[in-house]
Amino acid sequence: MLVSIGDLVLDVSIVPEAPLEPDDDTPASITIGGGGQAANFCAWAAALGEPTRLVTRIGDDESGKRLVADLVSRGVEVKAVWAPEPTGAIAVLIAPDGRRTMATQRGASVGLSPEDLDEAWFRDARLLHVPAYSLFLEPLASATRAAIRIVREAKGMLAVDLSSAAGLRAYGPARMAYVLARLTPEVLFATEKEAETLAVPLDSLAQVPVLKRGALGCRVFGREIAAPDVEAVDPTGAGDAFAAAFCVAWQRGATPVEAAETAVSAASRSVSLVGARPS
């Protein structure tokens, strides 16, 4: 079982047909679907045939119920803590060159506390995937650390994704480096921007440091894995597809380099789709 703990939110993807005009209308393609780094990871892992569980806190509202039902229909086991706060949402504005600007309202997800957790949700985890988003804010951060302790006691492994350069700056790069040094993840995923923000060599913090380089592919143990040329439609969720494919392949016995090759292929497929999830 692969387990992830963190956000399940509503994604609103906006692809304008032309540059936005202040105080005026701009035609656009607008798509609404499921999002959240932890949830996206689970959706991609399940699509690859791996038993997958998401632990999350979500609003007890129509959006939350639809998001959970969608994940369950994709084969993900969802342990949802229902909350009075609204379900979170992310507006994703996608520029013609594929770059994204995101506005985030995390909603109910950050309220997950250690008291909400059932140890049984983590005892069978061969690997726990933790977005750094799940470490940035309390009480979710305390719940995540509690989950990590349970997984470690059961001899499971840990994969951490640095999630966001802006989030790292707000949290404090040195503080995050200290947290990672204590957590000792087996796998650490980072984009180039996140790695630069952290300002500590990734290989000093994890057994397998994986640098995600977008359209250029990735780097693992100094080995460059190139990405195939594809027409990028929407990069949202590509990093989550990458992490899921890497973890699935690695758990199935692939070497880190072989897992990275599989991950690059999955991420390349992801950017050809609108939205953060496999179709």
C-alpha positions as CSV (number, residue, x, y, z in Angstrom):
1,M,0.0,0.0,0.0
2,L,1.2,3.5,-0.9
3,V,-0.2,6.2,1.4
4,S,-0.2,9.9,1.1
5,I,-1.4,12.5,3.7
6,G,-2.5,16.0,2.8
7,D,-4.7,18.1,0.5
8,L,-7.7,17.1,-1.5
9,V,-9.0,20.3,-3.1
10,L,-11.0,21.7,-6.1
11,D,-8.8,22.8,-9.1
12,V,-10.1,25.5,-11.4
13,S,-7.9,25.6,-14.5
14,I,-8.1,28.7,-16.7
15,V,-6.4,28.8,-20.1
16,P,-7.0,32.2,-21.7
17,E,-7.1,32.4,-25.5
18,A,-5.2,35.7,-25.4
19,P,-3.4,37.9,-22.8
20,L,-5.7,39.0,-20.1
21,E,-7.1,42.5,-20.4
22,P,-7.6,44.5,-17.2
23,D,-11.2,45.5,-16.6
24,D,-12.4,43.5,-19.6
25,D,-13.4,40.0,-20.7
26,T,-11.0,37.4,-22.2
27,P,-12.3,34.2,-23.7
28,A,-10.8,31.1,-22.0
29,S,-11.1,27.4,-21.5
30,I,-12.1,26.8,-17.9
31,T,-12.0,23.3,-16.4
32,I,-13.0,22.2,-12.9
33,G,-11.7,19.0,-11.3
34,G,-9.9,17.4,-8.4
35,G,-6.6,18.7,-7.2
36,G,-4.2,18.7,-4.2
37,Q,-0.7,17.3,-4.3
38,A,-1.4,14.3,-2.0
39,A,-4.7,13.5,-3.9
40,N,-3.1,13.8,-7.3
41,F,-0.2,11.5,-6.3
42,C,-2.8,8.9,-5.2
43,A,-4.8,9.2,-8.4
44,W,-1.7,8.6,-10.6
45,A,-0.5,5.7,-8.4
46,A,-3.9,4.1,-8.6
47,A,-4.0,4.5,-12.3
48,L,-0.7,2.6,-12.4
49,G,-2.3,-0.3,-10.6
50,E,-0.9,0.3,-7.2
51,P,-3.0,-0.1,-4.0
52,T,-3.2,3.5,-2.7
53,R,-4.7,5.3,0.2
54,L,-5.2,9.1,0.8
55,V,-5.6,10.5,4.4
56,T,-7.1,13.9,4.3
57,R,-9.4,16.4,6.0
58,I,-12.1,17.9,3.8
59,G,-15.1,20.1,4.0
60,D,-18.4,18.3,4.7
61,D,-20.0,20.0,1.6
62,E,-21.0,19.1,-1.9
63,S,-17.6,19.9,-3.3
64,G,-15.9,17.7,-0.8
65,K,-18.3,14.8,-1.3
66,R,-17.8,14.9,-5.1
67,L,-14.1,15.1,-4.8
68,V,-13.9,12.0,-2.5
69,A,-16.4,10.1,-4.7
70,D,-14.2,10.9,-7.8
71,L,-11.1,9.6,-6.1
72,V,-12.8,6.4,-4.9
73,S,-14.1,5.8,-8.5
74,R,-10.4,6.0,-9.6
75,G,-9.5,3.1,-7.2
76,V,-8.1,5.2,-4.3
77,E,-9.0,4.3,-0.8
78,V,-9.9,7.6,0.9
79,K,-9.8,8.1,4.7
80,A,-11.6,11.4,5.0
81,V,-12.0,13.4,8.1
82,W,-15.1,15.5,7.4
83,A,-14.9,19.1,8.6
84,P,-17.2,22.2,9.1
85,E,-14.7,24.4,7.2
86,P,-15.2,24.6,3.4
87,T,-13.3,22.4,1.0
88,G,-10.2,24.1,-0.3
89,A,-9.8,25.4,-3.9
90,I,-7.0,26.3,-6.2
91,A,-7.3,28.7,-9.2
92,V,-4.7,27.8,-11.8
93,L,-4.0,30.4,-14.6
94,I,-2.1,28.8,-17.5
95,A,-0.1,31.2,-19.8
96,P,0.3,30.5,-23.5
97,D,3.9,29.3,-22.8
98,G,2.6,26.7,-20.3
99,R,3.7,28.5,-17.1
100,R,1.2,28.6,-14.3
101,T,0.1,31.1,-11.7
102,M,-1.8,29.6,-8.8
103,A,-4.1,31.2,-6.1
104,T,-4.6,28.8,-3.2
105,Q,-7.3,28.5,-0.5
106,R,-6.4,25.4,1.4
107,G,-9.6,25.3,3.4
108,A,-10.3,22.3,5.7
109,S,-7.2,20.4,4.9
110,V,-4.8,22.2,7.2
111,G,-7.0,21.4,10.2
112,L,-6.1,17.7,10.2
113,S,-4.7,16.9,13.7
114,P,-3.0,13.9,15.3
115,E,-6.2,13.1,17.2
116,D,-8.0,12.6,13.8
117,L,-5.7,9.8,12.8
118,D,-6.2,6.0,13.1
119,E,-2.9,4.1,13.3
120,A,-4.4,1.4,11.1
121,W,-4.4,3.9,8.2
122,F,-0.6,3.8,8.2
123,R,0.5,0.4,9.6
124,D,0.4,-1.3,6.2
125,A,2.2,1.5,4.3
126,R,5.2,0.3,2.4
127,L,5.8,4.0,1.6
128,L,4.4,7.2,2.9
129,H,4.3,10.1,0.4
130,V,4.5,13.5,2.1
131,P,4.1,16.8,0.3
132,A,6.0,19.6,2.0
133,Y,2.6,21.4,2.0
134,S,1.7,18.9,4.8
135,L,4.6,20.1,6.9
136,F,4.2,23.9,6.5
137,L,1.2,24.6,8.7
138,E,-0.3,23.4,12.0
139,P,-2.0,21.2,13.1
140,L,-1.6,19.3,9.8
141,A,2.2,19.3,10.3
142,S,1.8,17.6,13.7
143,A,-0.6,15.0,12.1
144,T,1.9,14.4,9.3
145,R,4.8,13.9,11.8
146,A,2.6,11.4,13.8
147,A,1.9,9.5,10.6
148,I,5.6,9.4,9.7
149,R,6.3,7.9,13.2
150,I,3.7,5.2,12.7
151,V,5.1,4.3,9.3
152,R,8.7,4.2,10.6
153,E,7.7,1.9,13.4
154,A,6.1,-0.4,10.9
155,K,9.4,-0.3,8.8
156,G,7.8,1.6,6.0
157,M,9.7,4.2,3.8
158,L,9.3,7.9,3.4
159,A,9.2,10.1,0.2
160,V,9.0,13.8,0.6
161,D,8.2,16.4,-2.2
162,L,9.3,19.9,-1.5
163,S,6.1,21.2,-3.1
164,S,6.6,24.9,-3.5
165,A,9.5,27.4,-3.5
166,A,7.2,30.1,-2.1
167,G,6.0,27.7,0.6
168,L,9.7,27.0,1.5
169,R,10.5,30.7,1.7
170,A,7.5,31.3,4.0
171,Y,8.4,28.3,6.2
172,G,12.1,29.0,6.2
173,P,14.6,27.1,4.1
174,A,17.0,26.4,7.0
175,R,14.1,25.2,9.1
176,M,12.9,22.8,6.4
177,A,16.5,21.5,5.9
178,Y,16.6,20.8,9.7
179,V,13.2,19.0,9.5
180,L,14.3,16.9,6.6
181,A,17.6,16.0,8.3
182,R,15.5,14.6,11.2
183,L,13.0,12.8,9.0
184,T,15.7,11.2,6.8
185,P,13.5,10.4,3.8
186,E,14.5,7.7,1.5
187,V,13.4,9.8,-1.5
188,L,13.3,13.6,-1.8
189,F,11.7,15.2,-4.9
190,A,12.5,18.9,-5.7
191,T,12.2,21.2,-8.7
192,E,15.3,23.3,-9.6
193,K,13.6,26.3,-8.0
194,E,12.8,24.5,-4.8
195,A,16.3,23.1,-4.6
196,E,17.8,26.5,-5.0
197,T,15.5,27.9,-2.4
198,L,16.4,25.2,0.1
199,A,20.1,25.9,-0.5
200,V,21.2,22.6,1.0
201,P,22.5,19.7,-1.2
202,L,19.7,17.3,-1.7
203,D,22.0,14.3,-1.4
204,S,22.8,15.3,2.2
205,L,19.1,15.0,3.1
206,A,17.9,11.8,1.4
207,Q,19.2,8.5,0.2
208,V,17.7,9.1,-3.3
209,P,17.6,12.8,-4.3
210,V,15.5,13.4,-7.4
211,L,15.7,16.8,-9.2
212,K,12.7,17.5,-11.4
213,R,13.6,19.7,-14.4
214,G,10.3,20.0,-16.2
215,A,10.6,19.8,-19.9
216,L,14.3,18.9,-19.5
217,G,13.5,15.7,-17.6
218,C,15.2,15.0,-14.3
219,R,18.5,14.3,-12.6
220,V,19.1,11.4,-10.1
221,F,22.6,10.5,-8.8
222,G,24.1,12.8,-11.4
223,R,22.4,11.0,-14.2
224,E,20.4,13.2,-16.6
225,I,17.2,11.6,-17.9
226,A,15.8,13.5,-20.8
227,A,12.1,14.1,-21.3
228,P,10.5,13.3,-24.7
229,D,9.2,16.2,-26.8
230,V,5.5,16.6,-26.3
231,E,2.9,19.3,-26.8
232,A,2.4,20.8,-23.3
233,V,-1.3,21.6,-22.7
234,D,-1.4,21.9,-18.9
235,P,1.6,21.2,-16.6
236,T,-0.7,21.0,-13.5
237,G,-0.1,17.8,-11.7
238,A,2.9,16.7,-13.8
239,G,5.1,16.7,-10.8
240,D,2.6,14.5,-8.9
241,A,2.4,12.1,-11.9
242,F,6.2,12.0,-11.8
243,A,6.4,11.3,-8.1
244,A,3.7,8.6,-8.2
245,A,5.3,6.8,-11.2
246,F,8.7,6.9,-9.5
247,C,7.5,5.5,-6.2
248,V,5.4,2.8,-7.9
249,A,8.3,1.7,-10.1
250,W,10.8,1.9,-7.2
251,Q,8.6,-0.2,-5.0
252,R,8.3,-2.8,-7.7
253,G,12.0,-3.3,-7.8
254,A,13.3,-0.7,-10.3
255,T,16.6,1.0,-9.6
256,P,16.3,4.8,-9.0
257,V,17.5,5.5,-12.5
258,E,14.9,3.1,-14.0
259,A,12.2,4.6,-11.8
260,A,13.2,8.1,-12.9
261,E,12.9,7.0,-16.6
262,T,9.4,5.7,-15.8
263,A,8.6,9.0,-14.0
264,V,9.7,11.2,-16.8
265,S,7.5,9.3,-19.2
266,A,4.5,9.6,-16.9
267,A,5.0,13.4,-16.4
268,S,5.3,13.8,-20.2
269,R,1.9,12.1,-20.6
270,S,0.4,14.3,-17.9
271,V,1.3,17.6,-19.5
272,S,-0.7,16.6,-22.6
273,L,-3.9,16.5,-20.5
274,V,-6.0,19.3,-19.1
275,G,-6.2,19.1,-15.3
276,A,-4.1,17.3,-12.6
277,R,-5.4,13.8,-12.9
278,P,-5.1,10.9,-15.4
279,S,-8.0,10.9,-17.8
